[in-house]
């Protein structure tokens, strides 16, 4: 199948300024992310940025880059600008691969695009993976998702969901029985759904949870949540995350 990947890459991250250009295993992070997208089999990969240094770095390693407005509030908005600028057709599938995911398994990128192609009802597709520890359940940075019988999202939250009536959640009690799913921030859209989604007003739930994907549910857009093919090491938001990605990618090169 054919699909495109757009990588929104913002230079001015508050917790890790200059993040796309930080070196990991001797290469800027944006190059690692770009390579994961290429390895997924995408027919087109584009970096969307508002920063000249990021754009120049992408061009230096032979990548495709699109300059976008610095006023965008989200990666989805930045990707929508690329779709309009490139005049992509309404039924083209576009994957949003965040610019701080240098360890994202390429199989996940291909999988989320395939899930959307197969499911004509879904307006957006994303992925999840099983959670195995109470610490992860209680971590507000680990976003949880509850799905229905057809793998459509019912709700996303930073809190542990669903609530476990018999015992609640505590480290001492251990994992409660049941299935607990962690949302993976990787999305696929058809271009028409992307443009509709980014034009919708911000939702109350989105503001309360600080989770952009709740806008889609609030406005009745069906979000398919598939099972991830593999678990990435994690995104890069801090120096510790950078060190973890460095260790993983250095080991991958050594073993490769």
C-alpha positions in Angstrom: 0.0 0.0 0.0 1.0 3.6 -0.4 1.2 6.1 2.5 3.1 9.2 3.4 4.9 10.1 6.6 5.2 13.6 7.9 7.6 14.3 10.8 6.7 17.6 12.6 10.0 18.8 14.1 9.9 21.8 16.4 13.3 23.3 17.4 12.1 25.3 20.4 11.0 22.5 22.8 11.0 23.9 26.4 12.4 20.9 28.1 15.0 20.1 25.5 15.8 23.1 23.3 17.2 22.2 19.9 15.9 18.7 20.2 15.8 17.7 16.5 19.4 18.5 16.2 20.7 16.8 19.3 23.2 14.1 18.5 22.3 10.4 19.1 25.0 7.8 18.1 26.8 10.5 16.1 23.8 11.7 14.1 21.1 14.4 14.7 17.9 13.0 16.1 15.9 14.1 13.1 17.9 11.9 10.8 17.2 8.8 13.0 13.5 9.6 12.9 13.6 10.1 9.1 15.3 6.8 8.7 12.6 5.0 10.7 10.0 6.5 8.4 12.0 5.4 5.3 12.4 1.9 6.7 8.6 1.6 7.1 8.1 1.5 3.4 6.4 4.9 3.0 6.4 6.2 -0.5 7.1 9.8 0.7 8.7 11.2 3.9 8.6 14.9 4.7 9.9 16.8 7.7 7.7 19.7 8.6 9.6 22.5 10.5 9.6 26.2 11.1 13.4 26.4 11.8 16.0 27.0 9.2 18.7 25.0 10.9 16.5 21.9 11.1 15.5 22.3 7.4 19.2 22.7 6.4 20.2 19.6 8.3 17.4 17.5 6.6 18.5 18.8 3.2 22.1 17.9 4.0 21.3 14.2 4.5 19.1 14.2 1.4 15.7 14.4 3.1 12.6 16.2 2.0 11.5 19.2 4.1 8.6 21.6 4.1 8.8 25.0 5.9 5.7 25.6 8.0 4.2 28.4 10.1 5.8 29.0 13.5 2.4 29.7 15.0 1.1 26.2 14.9 -0.1 24.7 18.2 0.3 21.1 17.3 2.1 18.7 15.0 -1.3 17.9 13.4 -1.7 21.5 12.4 1.8 21.5 10.9 1.1 18.3 8.9 -2.2 19.8 7.6 -0.2 22.7 6.2 2.1 20.3 4.4 -0.9 18.4 3.0 -2.4 21.6 1.6 1.0 22.9 0.3 1.7 19.6 -1.5 -1.9 19.4 -2.8 -2.3 15.8 -1.6 -5.5 14.1 -2.5 -8.3 13.8 0.0 -8.0 10.0 0.3 -4.2 9.9 0.7 -3.1 8.3 4.0 -0.6 10.4 6.1 1.1 9.1 9.2 2.1 11.6 11.9 5.5 10.4 13.2 6.6 12.8 16.0 10.1 14.2 15.5 11.2 13.0 18.9 10.7 9.2 18.2 14.1 8.0 17.0 13.4 4.4 18.2 9.9 4.0 16.7 9.8 0.5 15.1 9.2 0.9 11.4 6.6 -1.9 11.6 4.4 0.3 13.8 4.5 3.1 11.2 3.4 0.7 8.5 0.8 -1.0 10.7 -1.0 2.1 11.7 -1.3 3.1 8.0 -2.5 -0.4 7.0 -5.1 -0.4 9.8 -6.6 2.9 8.5 -6.7 1.6 4.9 -8.5 -1.5 6.0 -11.1 0.3 8.2 -13.3 2.5 6.1 -15.3 3.7 9.2 -12.2 5.0 11.0 -11.3 8.7 10.5 -8.1 8.3 12.5 -5.9 5.3 13.4 -3.5 5.0 16.2 -1.9 2.2 18.3 -1.6 0.9 21.9 0.5 -1.6 23.8 -0.2 -3.6 27.0 0.8 -2.1 30.3 2.6 -4.4 32.8 3.3 -2.4 36.0 1.3 -0.3 38.4 4.0 2.4 38.2 3.1 2.7 34.5 -0.6 2.8 35.3 0.0 5.6 37.8 2.4 7.6 35.5 0.5 10.6 34.2 2.9 10.8 31.2 1.7 7.3 30.2 -1.6 7.9 28.4 -4.1 5.1 28.8 -6.9 4.2 26.4 -10.1 2.1 26.7 -11.4 0.5 23.5 -14.7 -1.0 22.5 -15.3 -4.5 21.0 -14.3 -3.3 17.5 -11.1 -1.6 18.7 -12.4 2.0 18.5 -11.3 4.4 21.2 -13.8 5.0 24.0 -11.6 7.4 26.0 -8.0 8.5 26.5 -6.8 9.6 29.9 -3.7 10.3 32.0 -5.4 8.6 34.9 -5.7 4.8 35.2 -8.7 3.7 33.2 -10.9 1.7 33.6 -11.3 2.1 37.3 -10.9 -1.2 39.2 -13.7 -1.3 41.8 -12.2 -4.2 43.8 -8.9 -2.7 44.8 -8.1 0.5 43.1 -4.5 1.1 42.2 -1.4 1.0 44.4 2.2 -0.1 44.0 1.8 -2.4 47.1 -1.2 -4.2 45.7 0.4 -5.0 42.4 -1.3 -5.1 39.0 -5.1 -5.5 39.2 -6.7 -8.1 37.0 -7.8 -7.1 33.5 -6.3 -5.5 30.4 -4.6 -2.1 30.6 -3.6 -0.4 27.4 -1.0 2.4 26.9 -1.6 4.7 24.0 1.2 5.2 21.5 1.3 8.7 20.0 1.5 7.6 16.4 -1.4 8.6 14.1 -2.6 7.9 10.6 -5.2 10.1 8.9 -6.8 10.4 5.4 -6.1 13.9 4.2 -9.8 14.9 4.3 -10.0 13.8 8.0 -6.8 15.5 8.9 -8.0 18.8 7.5 -11.4 18.4 9.2 -9.8 17.5 12.5 -7.4 20.4 12.6 -10.3 22.8 11.8 -12.4 21.6 14.8 -12.6 23.8 17.9 -10.6 22.8 20.9 -12.7 20.5 23.2 -13.2 20.9 26.9 -12.0 17.4 27.6 -8.9 18.0 25.5 -8.1 21.0 27.7 -8.7 19.2 30.9 -6.5 16.2 30.1 -4.1 18.1 27.9 -4.6 15.3 25.2 -5.2 16.6 21.7 -6.7 13.2 20.5 -9.8 13.8 22.8 -10.9 16.5 20.3 -11.6 13.8 17.8 -13.8 11.8 20.2 -15.5 14.9 21.5 -16.6 15.7 17.9 -17.6 12.2 17.1 -14.7 11.1 14.9 -14.1 7.3 15.0 -10.5 6.5 16.2 -9.3 3.0 15.5 -6.8 1.7 18.1 -4.7 -1.2 16.9 -2.2 -3.3 18.7 1.4 -2.1 18.2 3.8 -4.5 16.4 6.6 -3.6 18.8 7.3 -1.3 21.7 9.7 1.7 21.1 12.2 2.6 23.7 10.3 5.9 24.1 10.2 9.5 22.9 12.9 12.0 23.8 11.8 14.8 26.1 14.7 15.0 28.6 18.4 14.4 28.8 17.7 11.0 30.4 15.5 10.1 27.4 18.3 11.1 25.1 20.8 8.9 26.9 18.4 5.9 26.7 17.9 6.4 23.0 21.7 6.8 22.5 22.3 3.4 24.3 19.6 1.7 22.3 20.6 3.0 18.9 24.3 2.5 19.6 23.6 -1.1 20.5 21.5 -1.6 17.4 24.3 -0.4 15.2 26.8 -2.7 16.9 24.4 -5.7 16.5 23.3 -4.7 13.0 
